[in-house]
Amino acid sequence: MDKVYRILAVNPGSTSTKTAVFENERQLFSQNVHHDAEKLKEFPEFQDQLPYRKETIEAALSGAGISLESIDVYVGRGGGLVPCLGGTYAVTERLVADASVGASGAPHPAQLGSQICWDYARRHGKSAFVVNPPDTDEYSDLARVTGFSDLYRRSHIHALNHKEVALRYCAKSRVKYDGVNLVVCHIGGGVSVAAHQGGRMVDSNDLIGGEGPMMPTRSGSLPAVPLVKLAYSGKYTERELITRINKNGGLIDHLGTADAIEIEKRIATGDRKAKAVYDAMIYEIAKCVGACACAMKGEVEAILLTGGISYSKYVTAQLAAYTSWIAPVEVLAGEFEMEALAAGALRVMRGEEEARTYTGVPVWSQPE
C-alpha cells in the first residue's frame, strides 16, 4: 500500500487565501478565505501581510479540526523569484530571501506562499516546496529577441495551471510530457497561451509585459507608436497607463465589466458592441494559438483550453472552429492550482521527481 502523505497547500492571492489539505491525491479540506479590502489597506506592502495570512490559514485549519502538526509536507505557490525553470523546488533560505524582497521585480501576494510554508516546516521539522512558480521561464533563445537591442522578452504566465493541465492530458493519453508538443490556453481574468515543446514552455505571451490577446482585465498587445504617443499626451502618469494596460484594459475598458457570463447575456439580448468586442478577444486568442503552433513547426499533439472562461461553450466552440485544423482541441475547464501544488509535492515525496534547488541565479540574463 502507498504511504499516505498529508499535504497542506497554500495559495495567497490578491484578495483571498486558498488553503487545502490533501492525503495523497484525495482532498480532505478546502477553503478560500476572502479578505476585507479595508483590512488589506492596513498593510503598505504585500510582505507586511505575512503574519495576517498565517493567522488566516491557522484559523481555517483549526475550524476544520486539522492541526499543523499532522501535516507531513507544506507546499505553497511560489512568487518573487528570479526567472527559473519549471518544476518542484525545495524551499530554502535562499529561496525565502528572494521571495521576501520580491526579487522578480513584480510584487504579488504569491511571494508569501513559500515563506508561510518555510515557517511551518521549520516549526514542525517537515519539508516545504513550491511548484512551477509564476517566475517559471523556459523560453527558447529565439523567443526572447525583439526589434530593440536592449529589450528582451521574459515569461510571465499561469505556469502552475499550464503545467498541471498538460500533465493531466498526458496521463490520460498515456504519453510523456517531455515527448509531445502541446498548445495550452489559460483563459480567465488574464489569458496566457503557451507552446509546450518537449516538456518546456518555449514561448508564450508576457502577461506582465502587456503582450498577447485582449483579455477581460488586460489590454493585451497594443500598436507601439500610438501607445507611445498616448504615453506622452499628458493624459496619464506612468502608473495610470500601466494600470490601464494590466488591470483595467480589455473587456473592462470596452464594456465596463470583466464578467464573461454577463457579457454573454448581453450578446444573447442583441448587444452588438458586446458581441464585437468579445468575438475579437476570441479571435486574438486563436491567433496566439496559431503563433505557438508555428513556433513548433506545426507539430502539435493537442490544443488544451483551461481557466474559468473555458467553461463557456460560446468561447470554446469558436476557438475550436478557428484552430482544430492544427490539432484536436480539448477542454479542461477551471483551475487546478491547489491540486497542482499537492501533486508536485507528492511526486517528490514518492521519489517520482527530484526536487530542484533554487540558486538565485536567473535562468537567463539580458546580454551586456
BADRENPA-612137 format. One line per 3 residues: their letters; for each residue x, y, z of C-alpha. Coordinates in nm, 2 decimals. Example, Ala and Ser with C-alpha at 12.3 -4.5 7.8 and 13.67 -1.06 7.14 Angstrom:
as> 1.23 -0.45 0.78 | 1.37 -0.11 0.71 .
END
This chain:
mdk> 0.00 0.00 0.00 | 0.13 0.35 -0.09 | 0.24 0.56 0.20 .
vyr> -0.01 0.83 0.28 | 0.12 1.19 0.30 | -0.09 1.46 0.44 .
ila> -0.02 1.78 0.24 | -0.10 2.14 0.32 | -0.13 2.36 0.01 .
vnp> -0.13 2.74 0.04 | -0.21 2.98 -0.24 | -0.22 3.35 -0.14 .
gst> -0.40 3.57 -0.40 | -0.46 3.94 -0.42 | -0.78 3.94 -0.21 .
stk> -0.80 3.59 -0.08 | -0.60 3.30 0.06 | -0.68 2.95 -0.07 .
tav> -0.60 2.67 0.17 | -0.64 2.29 0.11 | -0.53 1.97 0.28 .
fen> -0.48 1.65 0.08 | -0.40 1.29 0.17 | -0.20 1.19 -0.14 .
erq> -0.44 1.28 -0.42 | -0.75 1.30 -0.21 | -0.86 1.64 -0.09 .
lfs> -0.98 1.64 0.27 | -1.04 2.01 0.32 | -1.05 2.33 0.11 .
qnv> -1.13 2.69 0.20 | -1.09 3.01 0.01 | -1.09 3.30 0.26 .
hhd> -1.17 3.63 0.11 | -1.01 3.93 0.29 | -1.18 4.25 0.37 .
aek> -1.04 4.53 0.15 | -1.02 4.77 0.44 | -0.81 4.51 0.64 .
lke> -0.57 4.47 0.35 | -0.52 4.85 0.34 | -0.35 4.82 0.68 .
fpe> -0.05 4.67 0.51 | 0.15 4.91 0.29 | 0.33 4.62 0.11 .
fqd> 0.24 4.26 0.04 | 0.53 4.14 0.26 | 0.36 4.31 0.56 .
qlp> 0.07 4.07 0.52 | 0.27 3.77 0.62 | 0.16 3.74 0.99 .
yrk> -0.20 3.81 0.89 | -0.20 3.55 0.62 | -0.06 3.29 0.86 .
eti> -0.33 3.37 1.11 | -0.59 3.32 0.84 | -0.46 2.98 0.74 .
eaa> -0.43 2.86 1.10 | -0.78 2.98 1.18 | -0.92 2.79 0.88 .
lsg> -0.74 2.47 0.98 | -0.84 2.50 1.34 | -1.20 2.54 1.24 .
agi> -1.18 2.22 1.04 | -1.01 2.03 1.33 | -0.68 2.00 1.15 .
sle> -0.35 2.06 1.33 | -0.04 2.19 1.17 | 0.15 1.91 1.35 .
sid> -0.05 1.65 1.15 | 0.09 1.78 0.82 | 0.37 1.58 0.65 .
vyv> 0.47 1.83 0.39 | 0.39 2.20 0.32 | 0.36 2.34 -0.03 .
grg> 0.29 2.69 -0.15 | 0.25 2.89 -0.46 | 0.59 3.05 -0.54 .
ggl> 0.65 3.41 -0.63 | 0.90 3.69 -0.61 | 1.18 3.47 -0.75 .
vpc> 1.43 3.53 -1.03 | 1.35 3.36 -1.37 | 1.38 2.98 -1.32 .
lgg> 1.29 2.65 -1.49 | 0.97 2.48 -1.41 | 0.94 2.21 -1.15 .
tya> 0.91 2.15 -0.78 | 1.16 2.34 -0.57 | 1.26 2.27 -0.21 .
vte> 1.21 2.58 0.00 | 1.54 2.70 0.13 | 1.68 3.01 0.30 .
rlv> 1.80 3.15 -0.04 | 1.45 3.10 -0.19 | 1.28 3.26 0.10 .
ada> 1.53 3.55 0.10 | 1.44 3.63 -0.26 | 1.07 3.59 -0.21 .
svg> 1.07 3.82 0.09 | 1.22 4.11 -0.12 | 1.03 4.03 -0.44 .
asg> 1.34 3.96 -0.65 | 1.12 3.91 -0.95 | 1.05 4.28 -0.95 .
aph> 0.68 4.21 -0.98 | 0.53 4.22 -0.62 | 0.24 3.98 -0.57 .
paq> 0.10 3.80 -0.26 | 0.21 3.47 -0.42 | 0.56 3.55 -0.28 .
lgs> 0.42 3.48 0.07 | 0.34 3.12 -0.01 | 0.70 2.99 0.02 .
qic> 0.76 3.20 0.34 | 0.45 3.06 0.51 | 0.54 2.70 0.43 .
wdy> 0.90 2.76 0.53 | 0.79 2.88 0.87 | 0.56 2.59 0.92 .
arr> 0.81 2.33 0.80 | 1.09 2.46 1.03 | 0.84 2.48 1.32 .
hgk> 0.74 2.12 1.28 | 1.05 1.96 1.13 | 0.89 1.88 0.79 .
saf> 0.96 1.96 0.42 | 0.84 2.26 0.22 | 0.81 2.31 -0.15 .
vvn> 0.69 2.55 -0.42 | 0.57 2.42 -0.76 | 0.61 2.58 -1.10 .
ppd> 0.62 2.93 -0.96 | 0.49 3.24 -1.16 | 0.86 3.32 -1.23 .
tde> 0.90 3.00 -1.44 | 1.08 3.09 -1.76 | 1.16 2.82 -2.02 .
ysd> 1.17 3.04 -2.33 | 1.39 2.94 -2.62 | 1.66 3.20 -2.71 .
lar> 1.47 3.28 -3.03 | 1.16 3.37 -2.84 | 1.35 3.63 -2.64 .
vtg> 1.47 3.86 -2.91 | 1.28 4.18 -3.00 | 1.34 4.46 -3.25 .
fsd> 1.52 4.67 -2.99 | 1.87 4.56 -2.90 | 1.82 4.65 -2.53 .
lyr> 1.47 4.49 -2.48 | 1.42 4.11 -2.44 | 1.11 3.91 -2.37 .
rsh> 1.06 3.72 -2.05 | 0.80 3.47 -1.94 | 0.52 3.57 -1.71 .
iha> 0.22 3.33 -1.74 | -0.01 3.09 -1.55 | 0.27 2.84 -1.52 .
lnh> 0.12 2.63 -1.23 | -0.21 2.56 -1.41 | -0.04 2.53 -1.75 .
kev> 0.19 2.25 -1.64 | -0.08 2.07 -1.44 | -0.32 2.07 -1.74 .
alr> -0.05 1.95 -1.97 | 0.04 1.67 -1.72 | -0.32 1.57 -1.68 .
yca> -0.37 1.54 -2.06 | -0.05 1.34 -2.09 | -0.15 1.10 -1.81 .
ksr> -0.50 1.05 -1.98 | -0.34 1.00 -2.32 | -0.06 0.78 -2.19 .
vky> 0.21 0.99 -2.34 | 0.51 1.16 -2.18 | 0.50 1.53 -2.13 .
dgv> 0.86 1.56 -2.24 | 0.78 1.37 -2.56 | 0.49 1.57 -2.71 .
nlv> 0.41 1.92 -2.82 | 0.10 2.10 -2.69 | -0.06 2.44 -2.70 .
vch> -0.22 2.53 -2.37 | -0.45 2.83 -2.34 | -0.54 2.95 -1.99 .
igg> -0.84 3.18 -2.03 | -0.95 3.37 -1.72 | -0.92 3.72 -1.60 .
gvs> -0.58 3.70 -1.77 | -0.51 3.49 -2.08 | -0.18 3.31 -2.15 .
vaa> -0.12 3.09 -2.45 | 0.20 2.88 -2.45 | 0.39 2.64 -2.67 .
hqg> 0.48 2.34 -2.46 | 0.76 2.17 -2.66 | 0.91 1.85 -2.52 .
grm> 0.82 1.94 -2.16 | 0.92 2.31 -2.17 | 0.71 2.62 -2.23 .
vds> 0.93 2.76 -2.51 | 0.71 3.06 -2.60 | 0.41 3.25 -2.47 .
ndl> 0.27 3.60 -2.41 | 0.41 3.80 -2.12 | 0.11 3.90 -1.91 .
igg> 0.30 4.15 -1.70 | 0.47 4.29 -2.01 | 0.14 4.37 -2.18 .
egp> 0.16 4.10 -2.45 | -0.09 3.87 -2.60 | -0.46 3.88 -2.69 .
mmp> -0.71 4.12 -2.54 | -0.83 3.98 -2.21 | -1.11 4.05 -1.96 .
trs> -0.89 4.27 -1.74 | -0.58 4.35 -1.96 | -0.54 4.52 -2.29 .
gsl> -0.30 4.27 -2.45 | -0.07 4.38 -2.72 | -0.12 4.73 -2.85 .
pav> 0.02 4.92 -3.15 | 0.35 5.06 -3.04 | 0.36 5.41 -3.20 .
plv> 0.01 5.51 -3.09 | 0.08 5.38 -2.74 | 0.40 5.59 -2.72 .
kla> 0.20 5.90 -2.83 | -0.06 5.83 -2.57 | 0.21 5.79 -2.31 .
ysg> 0.34 6.14 -2.39 | 0.00 6.30 -2.44 | -0.02 6.42 -2.08 .
kyt> -0.34 6.23 -2.02 | -0.17 5.97 -1.79 | 0.10 5.92 -1.54 .
ere> 0.32 5.62 -1.59 | 0.14 5.43 -1.32 | -0.20 5.52 -1.45 .
lit> -0.12 5.40 -1.80 | 0.03 5.07 -1.68 | -0.28 5.02 -1.46 .
rin> -0.50 5.07 -1.77 | -0.29 4.81 -1.96 | -0.27 4.55 -1.68 .
kng> -0.58 4.59 -1.47 | -0.85 4.80 -1.64 | -0.79 4.72 -2.01 .
gli> -0.96 4.47 -2.24 | -1.32 4.39 -2.18 | -1.34 4.62 -1.88 .
dhl> -1.22 4.91 -2.09 | -1.46 4.84 -2.37 | -1.77 4.71 -2.19 .
gta> -1.73 4.82 -1.82 | -1.71 4.46 -1.69 | -1.48 4.16 -1.70 .
dai> -1.77 3.92 -1.62 | -1.79 3.68 -1.92 | -2.13 3.54 -1.80 .
eie> -2.27 3.90 -1.80 | -2.12 3.97 -2.14 | -2.27 3.66 -2.30 .
kri> -2.61 3.75 -2.16 | -2.57 4.09 -2.33 | -2.49 3.92 -2.65 .
atg> -2.79 3.69 -2.62 | -3.01 4.00 -2.59 | -2.87 4.15 -2.91 .
drk> -2.59 4.38 -2.78 | -2.38 4.42 -3.09 | -2.09 4.60 -2.92 .
aka> -2.06 4.33 -2.66 | -2.05 4.07 -2.94 | -1.80 4.25 -3.15 .
vyd> -1.55 4.30 -2.86 | -1.60 3.95 -2.71 | -1.56 3.79 -3.05 .
ami> -1.25 4.00 -3.11 | -1.10 3.86 -2.79 | -1.16 3.50 -2.90 .
yei> -1.02 3.58 -3.25 | -0.70 3.72 -3.09 | -0.66 3.41 -2.86 .
akc> -0.69 3.19 -3.17 | -0.42 3.39 -3.34 | -0.19 3.32 -3.04 .
vga> -0.26 2.95 -3.07 | -0.15 2.97 -3.44 | 0.16 3.15 -3.34 .
cac> 0.25 2.89 -3.08 | 0.19 2.61 -3.34 | 0.43 2.79 -3.58 .
amk> 0.69 2.81 -3.30 | 0.68 2.43 -3.30 | 0.67 2.40 -3.68 .
gev> 0.31 2.28 -3.68 | 0.39 1.96 -3.48 | 0.12 1.98 -3.22 .
eai> -0.04 1.69 -3.04 | -0.34 1.88 -2.89 | -0.47 2.22 -2.80 .
llt> -0.58 2.24 -2.44 | -0.83 2.50 -2.32 | -0.83 2.58 -1.94 .
ggi> -0.92 2.85 -1.70 | -1.26 2.98 -1.58 | -1.38 3.11 -1.92 .
sys> -1.32 2.77 -2.07 | -1.65 2.67 -1.91 | -1.81 2.88 -2.18 .
kyv> -1.93 2.68 -2.48 | -1.96 3.01 -2.67 | -1.58 3.06 -2.63 .
taq> -1.46 2.71 -2.67 | -1.67 2.64 -2.98 | -1.53 2.94 -3.16 .
laa> -1.18 2.86 -3.06 | -1.22 2.51 -3.19 | -1.36 2.64 -3.52 .
yts> -1.05 2.86 -3.56 | -0.79 2.61 -3.45 | -0.90 2.25 -3.48 .
wia> -0.73 2.22 -3.82 | -0.40 2.25 -3.63 | -0.47 1.97 -3.37 .
pve> -0.76 1.83 -3.17 | -0.90 2.07 -2.92 | -0.97 1.95 -2.56 .
vla> -1.13 2.15 -2.28 | -1.01 2.11 -1.92 | -1.21 2.40 -1.78 .
gef> -1.14 2.56 -1.45 | -0.82 2.60 -1.25 | -0.63 2.32 -1.08 .
eme> -0.38 2.52 -0.88 | -0.44 2.36 -0.54 | -0.43 2.01 -0.69 .
ala> -0.12 2.10 -0.89 | 0.06 2.22 -0.57 | -0.02 1.89 -0.39 .
aga> 0.07 1.68 -0.69 | 0.41 1.84 -0.72 | 0.49 1.79 -0.36 .
lrv> 0.36 1.43 -0.38 | 0.58 1.34 -0.68 | 0.89 1.45 -0.48 .
mrg> 0.78 1.27 -0.16 | 0.72 0.95 -0.37 | 1.06 0.98 -0.54 .
eee> 0.89 1.02 -0.88 | 1.06 1.36 -0.93 | 1.37 1.51 -0.79 .
art> 1.32 1.85 -0.61 | 1.51 2.13 -0.78 | 1.74 2.36 -0.59 .
ytg> 1.68 2.73 -0.63 | 2.01 2.90 -0.69 | 1.90 3.27 -0.71 .
vpv> 2.08 3.29 -1.04 | 1.84 3.38 -1.33 | 1.80 3.10 -1.59 .
wsq> 1.86 3.37 -1.84 | 2.00 3.72 -1.82 | 1.99 4.01 -2.07 .
pe> 2.32 4.03 -2.26 | 2.55 4.32 -2.17 .
END
